[in-house]
């Protein structure tokens, strides 16, 4: 054995992608040799690993691309170094909720929309609170399009001025982005004109395995 050549000589993969490398071992006459046991190596474990068959797997969890030299060796002979570029990990976008803004006069009933943006997460369940100002009373809650599509249900319970919503389901289907629910509110007769704020708080998300997901910043609602 006098040389080992691996191909491709360079490749680029996604942060957790794969790339198959091949190696040809040759003797002193340049003839290909069979049955040579090769040891594969990656120079940068933070970028990628490589298994005994020459399959490299990206391991980049950072915000910048990384490179690794992939080599194969046997009997003291090491191949050329194939340069593997591993792209940066995709940016993590946290899921968010947004309570809408609606307008009405005192004594009226309005439907407050709550929308959901999944970001880059896979959210299968969630819980949140709305803090209700004086002058508002609660009514029915109707599941929105994204809950219906995921076959989820929603419950709502009021304790004092806190209205708690829990989205759940027997399945582990992820919830898409869009209309989460509408919450009916009644404005008490004689309520002074102005903006009644509805802060969103206590937001908890869980993935299909039940593990918690970091929440993004929610947008508060208002009744004007």
C-alpha angles and dihedrals in degrees: 000000000000107000144017123199123191129197144244094038091206136013141167125216138175120267092272098018129122137236126190115218125195129205133201119197117205135192128225090280093054094252118143114251125213130208095033111151107225129200113211123206140183117209093209117042091184088063103039147334126220127208132216091273095055096257109145120203123197118240101176113140095163134097095247133061117260132201133212133187110231116205140171125208141182136168092002094309119117125196130231113284113255110209112228116191114200115199122231118273113264114265114264112235113193120224117255142194127214125195112206133233119242134179128219143140126253112283092029131116122229136183113230113208120220116196129193132209114194094199109193093322131101105231119188100166139016145176133197144160135231117205109218122211123217113282097044128098127188131244139167125339119215124198114240131226097275092052092048091049090053093043092241131149132213131212126192127198128179124212114175107313094338119098111194123200124195122189114199144152142180089240128068095227114145117243117239129221120274140058107009101176146317122238119203117225130185121209113218116240111260095027107153118248115261142081119314107199122216108197118202114221144153093045114178125177129189132192125228090275091053095252117141121256123208110252126229124221113294124217116234123230132231142197115209 
